[in-house]
């Protein structure tokens, strides 16, 4: 499975003739590529190329002196196979900005409704335009309300747009957007779990904490977030139970307990304590959540926060144990 889009760097000189011979001709023979005029100027003395394939794939190439950068959601020409890959922040600004504008234009041409959500379009661009995942990731937002039940596409997209426009995760865009995956089919359970991490990051941010994702710990595991405040430095691990109708557990309370237990016996057990467990029930419909909020089941780990977010921004939940975070500005607690 292809990964989120990154740049390939070729530290050699590429003439117009070499581009046609080593890139365009092989792609034309294999998948019907054609060279078209780029839609945007790049500036900075770079020459640019845009290649469109019969199957809908797209590739971009920028060259200047002895530097060249390739990005595409298509097969890579053999002349670029052994080149190193770099992230969006690791390449020259002119190249990154140009590629972004070309890809966003293409994205909004294919899915015009996303143009109303510029921050989501930009943040998830590496997966929205990826080789394998471009259809599935867009469909997850468009047809599955990004994992929220009983909610519309625009309502849920506004929820994540409002959070992403704060910019708090911009530095971690590649890691966080990649969590949505680049599978060629919609896996609603897995994708909803990925978006649960964005919900958790929003809660922590709304509560006034700085968040850093993917914290490596001494056991070799990674925990989802570090939440930092003036006098706070706490690790947070997130789990998202499946809605009861999608699993074998006997009801929503059992779903919460069983899912949390899996996490507790896995990463948290290996870590040896000290982390907060966030149990995100945002995939639960009203009746399922009402059963959980009524019983407030233990989750075999303390401290823990069990909550359900709605796309209107309201978050409701309860705590188990002494939670070393002040979350009252972000969560309406039942306890």
N, C-alpha and C positions, 0 to 999 in steps of 0.2 A: 504494500500500500504506500502510495506517495505521501510525502510529508508536506506540511504547510510551505508555501512558496518562499524560496530564498534565492539569492543571487549566486551565480557561478562566476568566478573571476579568472580571466585569462591574461597573464602578464606578458603579452606579446603584441606585436603590431598587426592590425587587421586592415587590409586595404579593401576597397569596394569589391574588387575582383575576387579576393580571397573569401569574403563573406558570401558571395554568390556561389563560389565553387565548393566551399567547405560546410556551409550552413543551408542555404536555400536549395541547392540542387539535391542533396540527400533527402531533405524533408519533402521536397516536391515529388521525388520518386517514391518515397515510402507512404506518405499520408496526404499528398495533394496540397502542399503548401504554396502560398503565393505571397509575394512581397507587396505590401501596400504602404501608402504614406502614413507615417505616424500622425496622430491627431493633435499632438501638442509639441511645442518647441521645448528644447532641453536647456539651451544656453551653456555657457562655460566652455565653449569650443568643442563639444562632443558631437559626433555623428551618430544618428540613430536609425534603427530599422524596426519595422513591425511585420511579423509574419502571421498570416491567418491560415488555418487548415480547414479542409473540407468537413472535418468532423466537429468543428467548433473550437478546437484548441487554439491557443494564442501563444506567441513567443515574442520577446522584446530583446533587442541587442543594442548596446551603446559602446562606442569605441572612441579612443582619443590617445594618440601617440602609442605608447606601449602598454596601454591599459584597456581592457574590454570587459563588459559585464553582460551576462545572459540571464534572462528570467523567462520561464515558460511553464505552462501546464500541459506540456506535450512531451514527446520523446526528445531526449537530448542528442544532438548530433555527435558522432563519435569523436570529432575534433575537439570536443569540450568534455569528454568523459572524465578525464583525470584532473580536472580543475577543482580548486577548493571552493567551498560554499560559505557565503557570508549573509548575515542578517541585514535587515533594513537600516539599522543604525550604524552598520559597519562599512557602508559603501559611500562614495562621494554624494554630497547632498543633491547635486543636480541630477544624478542618476536615480537616486531614490525617489525624488519628487516627480521626475518625469514618468518613471514606471508606475508610480502610484496613480498619477492622473490618467494614464492610458488604461490601467486596469479598472479604475473606478468608473470611467466612461463606459467601458464595455459591460461592467456589472450592471450599471443603471440602465443600459440599453436592453439587457436581458431581463432584468427585474426592476422595472421603473418604480415600483412602490418603495424600494429601498432608498431611493434618492431623497425621500423625506426624513431619512435617519442617517445623517452624514457620519456621526461618530460610530455607530454600529457598522456602517459600510466600511469605514476606514479600519476599525479595530479588527474586524473579522475578515478583512480582505485576503490575508494569506490562506484562509480555508475556503472562503466564498469563491475564490478563483483558483483553487488547487486542482490538480489533475484528476484525482478520483472523487474528491468530496464536494465539488462545487454545486452539484445538484442537491445532494442530501442536506448539506448545511443550510442552504437557503430555504429548502422545503421545511426544515425543522422550525424555522422562524415563521414561515409563511403559512404552513398548514397545521402545525402542531403547537402554536402559541408558545414556542420556546420552553415547553414543559409545564406550563400552567394549565390546570384544568378549568373548565367553565369560564374561559376568557377568550377574547378575540385577539387577532393578530396585532392590530394597531395598539391596543391597550398594553399588551405585554412588551411589544417592541419599544413603546414610549418609556416603560419602566427601565429597561436596560439602557436605552439611549440617554435618559436623564442621569444615570449613574456614570456611564462611560464618558460623558461630556465633562465630568469633573477632572478627568485626566489622571486620576490617582493610579491607574494601572498602565498608563502609556508606556512606561519604561519596561514593563513586563509583557508587552503585547504578544510577542512571539510565543512565549510559554503559555500564556492564558488563552489566546485564541486557538492554539493547537490542542487544547483540552477538548474542544468540540469535535476534533477528529477529522479525518479525511476519508472516511468510509464511503463507498458508493451507494449505501442504502441508509435510510433513517433508522437508527437505533434509539428509539425515544427514551428508553430507560437510561442508557449510558449517557446520552446527550443531556438529559434532564439532570443527571447527577453532576455533569460538568458545569451546567448553569447554576447548580446549587452553590458552587464555589464563588460565583459572581454575586449571588444573593448574600452569602456570608461576608464577602468583602464589602458589600454595600452596608450591611449592618455595622460592621466594625468602623467603617468610615463615617457613617452617620453618628456613631457614638463618639467620634472625635479621635480615633486611633489611626496611625499610619500603618499600612499593611504591606508586607513583603511576602510574595508567594514562594512555594517550593523550598522549604527550609530543610536542608540536609542535617540529620542528627547522627550521633556517633554510632548508632546501630546499623547504619547504611541505608536506613529508610529516609523518606522525605515526608514531612508533615506539611499541611496545606498552607498555613500562614503563620507569620509572626506579627502580632499586634503590639505596636509600640506607642506609648504615651510619655508624659513627663516623668512619671515614676513607674512605668509599666513596660514589661517586656515578656510577653506571654505567647506560647505556641498554641495554635488552634488546628484541630483536625475536624473535617466536615464529612458527614455521611448523609445520604438522602434515601430514606426508605421508599420502596416501590409502593404504589397504591395497592391496597389489599386485593383488588380484583385481578392484579397481574402477578400474584405470587401465591404460594401454597399456605402461607400463614393464616391462621384462623382469626381474621379480623385486624383492624388497624392497630390496636394496642399490641398484639403479638408481632405485627410487622415492625413497629418501632423497636420493640425489645430485641427481636431477632437480628435486625439489621445493625443495631448498635452493638450487639454482642459480637457479631462478626468483626467489626472494626476494633472493638476492645481487645479481642483475642488475637488480633493481627498486629497492625502497626503500633497501637497504643501499648500493647503488652510488651512488644520488643523495645519500645522507647523507655519503658520503666516508670511512667508516671510524670506528672507535672504539666501535661497538656490539657486544654479544655476541649471537650467533645461538643461540637455543634451538630444537632440532629435536625435536619431541614425537612419538614413535612409539607413543603410547598406543592408537592405533587398530589396531595390529598384533596379530595372534594370536601364540601362542607360537612356531610354526615360522618365521614371518616375522621376528620379533624375534631369534630364535636365529641366523638368517643374518646379520643386521646386527651383532649383538654379537660374532659370530665374526670377521667381516672388519673391523669398525670403519672403514667407508669415510670418506674425507675428504669434506668438504661445500663445498669451494671458498671457505670463509670462515674466518678465524681472528680472534679466539677464537670457539669454538663448543662447545656442549654438546649431545650427542645422547642421548636418554633415553627410557625407557618407564615409565610409571606404571601401577600396578594399583590397583583400588579398595580393596584392603586397606591401602593407604598406602605400600607398598614401591615405591621408584623406583630403577631401575638404569640406568647409562649410562656414557658415556666422553667425554673432552674432546679437543679439537683446539686447539693453540696455548696461550698463557698466559692462562688465564681469571682476570680480576681479581676473582673472587668466591669466598668460602670456602663451598662447598656440601656439604661432607662430612657435615654433620648432616642433610641432606635427601636426598642421592643416594648410593647405593652405587656407587662408580666401579669400572669394570673395569680401568682403567689404573693 
